[in-house]
Amino acid sequence: MSQFSNAMEIFKRLPRTNCRDCNEATCLAFASKVFLGQKTLDVCPHAEPVPAGEGIKEGGGKTLDEQREEHLKALKSRMAACDLKAAAERVGGGYENGKLTLRIFGKPLSVDSAGNLSSDIHLNPMIAAMVFRYILSCRGAELTGDWLPLREFKGGREKNSLFVQCSERPFKTLADTYPDLFEELIVLFNGEAVDERFQSDISLVLRPLPRLPILVCYWKPDEGMDSDLHLFFDASADENGGIDTIYTVATGIVMMFGKIARRHWAL
């Protein structure tokens, strides 16, 4: 692959000494900033050199947008070899007129054999990559109704620290800053309020993909205690995408919510 697919790949190239020469508190925080496109790898003077043709190159090279475009093209080329009709049932979608249709946040999205997407929702490279990766990796396991944190899935412990940094903490900041966030998510993204889980004050299920629902649990600040937020995934997620798809979907939708907040909610 010609670009980093997640922040863990960046973190592995850092000294992990938390020296703060990059003006971030920790190497973990710096890795997440690079992954989100807020900083470049060469800001760290101690980062391990990246071989030519791999990842984010020293001294410039491909921009983050160019890397994402290459990654998307690679996924799209794999879609050309995918039997959409056979894939429809296992991904929780339908097949008609040469197109596989599934629901993204409850709204229909269709893809043809050339990887062309069509939908009433706003489409962007992040959504396209999320859909392609899901169709290619989902095995069609039935949902169990049992919710697990990311660290309990195969390979999850290695990614959990960066997942917290890139997903749960930004999501918590949104919830803290915008009190009506969860009501907006129900209206705009077909979220479903459910009975409180894990003794949280608010529990909300989002369905970015048919067989990869996400449970959002939020604890409000109380008596000197800070607020908290955690994301949980159905126990079948290992079979319906695996850790890389779970991670990509969760971090991607949090980035999307943040952009919407900055644009429409003036945060």
N, C-alpha and C positions, 0 to 999 in steps of 0.2 A: 504494500500500500504506500502511496506517495505522500500521505499526510497523516498526522496524528488523529486517531479516531476518538480518543478520550483523554482526559486530563492525567490519568495514571501514567500514560506513556511519556508525558512531559515531566511528571514528578520523578520518574526513574532516572532522568538525565540531570537532575539537580543534586547538589552536594548533600542536601537534607541536614544542614547544620543550623538553619535558621539564623544566618549571619546578618540578614537585613540589608545587604548591599544593594538589593533591588528595591529597597524602600517598602517592602512588605513585611509583616510580622513573622511569617513563616514561609518555608518553601512550599508548603501545601497551598497557602493562600496565593502565592505567586503562580503556581501551576494552574490553579483555577482561573486566574486572570488571563493567562496566555490562552487557555482553552476557550474562554469566552471572547477572545479577540481584543481584550482591553490592554494587553501588553504583548511584546514580542519576546521570544526566548533569549535573544542576545542582550536583553536588559540585565540578565544575570551573568556576571563576569566569570562564574565558576561552572556554568552549565557544560555538560559533556557535549563535545562536538557531534553534529549530526551528519552521518555519511551522505554524500551527494545523492540526490534522488529520493531521499527519505525524509519525511517529516517537515518541520519548519526549518528552513536553511539559515545558517549564520550569515550575517551581513546582508540580509534582505531576502531574495528568492521570492517564492510564491507568497502572495497575500493569503490571509485566512479565507477570503471569498473564493480565491482561485483553488485553494486546497479543497474546500467544500464542494466546488463544482466538479473537480476531478473525482472525488469520492462518490458524488451523485452519479456521474457518468459510469463509474465502475458498477454501481448497483443497478443502473438502468440496463447495462449490457447483460447482466445476469438475468434480468427480468425477461429478456428476449427468449431465453431457453426454458422459461417457466410455463408449465401447462396451467393456464389460468382456470380452466374449467375444473380440473382436478383439484386445484388449490382452493377454490371457492368454499367448499364445505369445511375444510380444516381451519380456515381463517375466520369462519363465521360470517361469510358473505354469500353473494349470489352471482350467477353467471348468465348473461344474456347478450346476444348480438356481438359476440367476440369481446365482451368487457366483463371484468370482475368488479362487482360493486360491494363495498362494505361501508360501515358507518363510522365516521370520525366525530367523536363527541356527539353522537346521535344523528349526525347529518350525513347523507349519502355522498360517497366519493367513488368514482369509477376509474379504472386503469385498463388500458388495452395492451396487447402483446408487445407494442413498441415502447411501453413505459410512459405513454401520454396520460396525464391525469385530467379529469374534469369533475367539477363540483361547484355548488353554490357558495361554498366557503372560500375564504381567501387562501390561495395556494402559494407556498413559498418553498425554497429548497429544503428547509428543515422538515416540513410536513412530507414532502416527496420522499426524502431519505427514510423517514420514520415508517412510511407506508411500505416502501420497497423492502426494507430490512425485515419488517414484520411478515410480509407475504412469503419471503424466502426462508424464514426461520421457524414460523409457527407450525407446530405439529398437530394441532387440533385437539388438545386435551380438554376435557370438560372442566368448567370452573368448579372449585371445591367449596367456596365460601369461607375458607380458612385464610386469614391474613397474616403475612409474615413480613418482617423488615428486610431490607435488601441484603444485610449481612448474612442472613440465613440461607440464601440461595448459593448454588455452586459458583465459586469465584467471587462471592459478594464481600467477604471479609477484606480482600485486597483492595476493593474499590470503595469500601464504605466511607472512609475518611473524606475522600474527594467527593463522594456522593453527598455527604452532609454539607460540605462546603459549597458545592455547585447547585444543589437542589433544595435541601431542607432549610438551610439558613436564609437564602434569598426568599423562599416562600414564606417563612415566618416573618421576615421583615415586611413583606407585602401585607400580610394579615395584621400585623401590629399597626402599620401606617394607615391602612384603609379598612376601617371597621366593617364596612358593608361588602367586603371582598367576597365572602362566601355566598351571599345572596346574589351577587353579580355572576359568580361562576355557575350557579344553578340556572339563571336565566340565559346567559350567553353560551354556556357550554353544556347544557343539559345535565348538570350535576344533580345528584340525588342525596338529600339529607337523610341520614339513617340514625337509628338509635345510637347513643354514645358508646363508642368502643374504647377499651383500654382506659376507662374512667376519664376520657377527654370531655371538654365542654362542648366541642363541635366535632361531628363526624360527617364527612361528605365523600361520596363515591363519584369519581370521574371515570368516564369511559373513552379515553383517547383512541382505543382500538377494541374491537369486539371481545377478544379473549385476553386482553391485558388491562383490566380495570385497576384503578389506583384508589386506595382509601387514604383520605387526608384527615388526620386527627390533630386538633388544635386545643391547647390548654391556655386559657386566659390568665393574665397576670393576677396574682391574688396574695394579699398580706405579705408584701415584700418579696414574693417569688416572681421571677421573670416568666414571661410567656414561653410556650414551647410548641413545636410542630414537628410531626413525624409522618412519613409516607410509608404505606404498607401495600403489599402486592399479593394477589391470590396465589395460593400454594402451587398452582399449576403453571406459574409463569416460567419455571425452568424449561418446561416442554413447549411453551407457547412463545418462545422468543429467546430465552436464555439471558444471561446477565448483561451482555452487551446491548441487546435490544431494550431490556428493562431500563438500563442506565441511560441510553440515548433518549428514550421516550420521556422519562421523568425529567432529565435536565433540559430537554428541548421544550417541554410545555411550560416549565418554570421560566425559561428565557422568554417565551412567547407572552406569558402573563405579565412579565416585567415590562416588555415593550408596550403592551396595551395600556398598562398602568401609567407609564410615562407619557403616553400619547393622549389618553382620554381622561385620566383621573388626576393629572397634574401633580404627580407625586414628586 
